[in-house]
Structures are given as C-alpha cells and as structure tokens.
C-alpha cells in the first residue's frame, strides 16, 4: 500500500514530445479579452472537455523511479460535485490521504480548468494548484497539460492523456527547485472500471456546465509558487468543497478472539455488492470506490470524509497473513455487503462485525 503515500506527492504530469500537438483555443488576437466578461454557455473554457472525460472509477499501475518505487494499482473514483467540478478522495489511514479536484476558474482574464491536488502526508497538509495551459482534442484522443500558474511548467507540470477508456498521467518535477530541469516522478496508466457509479451525480447537476467555481484573478498575487501548507492559507480548502458528506464505519472484531494490534484491518466501500448470497463475485471488484487500513483492535473503524453521496456496500478484512488483501486464513464479516447510503452534504454510518475466517 505504499502507493498511497506516494500519491500524496502527485502534483504534475508532462510529456514535452507532445508540444507540437498542443493547441491553445483561448488565445485569439482578433478577439480581444474582456476581463469583466461573465461566463455563459457560449464562453470558451480552456480545457473544458476534461470534465466530461474524468467521471468514473479508474484503476491501474503506477511506475516511479523514486525510492518509493512502483505498485500494481491505484483506485480513483471521480464524480461530479457541482455543475462544473469533479473530485476524488483516496486515503491510506487517518494521516495520509489525497484529494484531487478539477473545476472552472477565472485566471488571467480567461476561464480555464484548474487542478487542485494534495492532502495529508504523515499528518502534514500540502495542497497545490495547477491551471491548464495546453489542450489537444480530436475524435480519438485528448491531451491536457497543467502547470503551476506562478512558477510555470519548469517547476512542475502535469500531462493527462485520454484514449477511449484509458488515462495516462506522467509527472515531472524539479523536486522543489533542486534540479535544473523537471524529471520523471511517476506515471499512472489507468483504465476506467465503471461509469455507472457517477451517473446519479452527472444527472443531478446536468454535468458538465459552464459555471465558474472560483475566481483566481488575484489568488496567487505575491506568491512564488502555488503550494499551500495549511488549510487556513488554502484558497479552496476541502471543507469548502460542495455536495460531499461523511460515512463512519464502525468495526467490531470477535474472530479472532484476541486481535493482534500489529496487524491491519482493511475497510473498503464498493458501489455494487461483492456477494450474491454466500457467493463471492470477484468481477464486482471493479466497483471499489474507497479503501483504508486501520489498526486491528477489538473496536476500530474509520470516518470516510468528503465521500460522494450514494449507496455503498461495506466489507472489512482482518489481514491475518499481512498481504494487504483478503485471502484464505484472513477474517471478515459474515454479514456480507453491509449497506450504507449517504445523502448530499450528509452523514451516515455502518456497523461491521468481523467474525468469520475465510476458508
């Protein structure tokens, strides 16, 4: 699960070889920019197409040449949270998480897509903002580059490429200005596993629509880079994100009779049941939305914050063999697929009892 620690460092992606394919549709010398113009349905929003492409549950391997290494999968559940914003939250535990969000902003007298990325790393907050600066779209693929709106792409930039139901992300950074040129930090090659989980929010908001979420006209004035190390300084903190709620999962362990506190419990939420009666449906693992590891205490649990509204099915695994998965010899809940439904901006809870050893 080391990828969750690494994902908190995800702040940019770039492929300079695509430079000849980029096209900037918002700069037209024959059409002067009106800095006071309001956004309408006919406004050109630079990078707007990414909003339609992002929703869904995505999963794929991450490669990194850094000491953190590579890992086989990273699950991201992107859904709309307003007419013009899509987000996803992932976490390892209460101290390590990442919240990603794409939304419409006003910047440099233009309307563009911004990328907010960050969260907690070992209990320390760090959030960064990038704004789209290059776009290429055709019938077969779409490419978007995001960079720091202050220090530019030489510090950090993010390339996101879509082809059908795939995403390719490449991250280059100069490691906090310690390198003369950005170098590869990570790449994520992902496939969309499911779109149905996002359909309710898409319909509720008639998503996407051209509505400004934040005015960044003066947000970065006087700063040297668009990174914020406290919620107080953050121009769009998580607690101001709309529509999302909280889901508290309470876990009681009765088998094994004496839980080993050095072991972990995996709590995961799916948007479709994993079991048909007593029959496990491995194909439904594509519906995994959120997962977290907590300490193996007789009474434990986790608060899933900034959770997308909807219905979830909760299962929990006492990871007896330490493989960070569920397998023979582990323990889990015999009341499979405990339902938990969350209303917009609401709170909900579910109780799970680990009392069954997997044969």
Helices and strands as residue ranges (DSSP letters): H 2-7, G 16-21, E 45-46, H 49-54, E 56-63, E 71-82, E 85-93, E 96-107, E 110-121, E 124-137, E 142-148, E 152-163, E 166-173, E 183-194, H 196-205, E 214-215, E 227-228, G 238-240, E 245-253, E 264-270, E 275-276, E 279-280, G 282-287, E 288-295, E 299-307, E 310-319, E 331-333, E 338-342, E 347-357
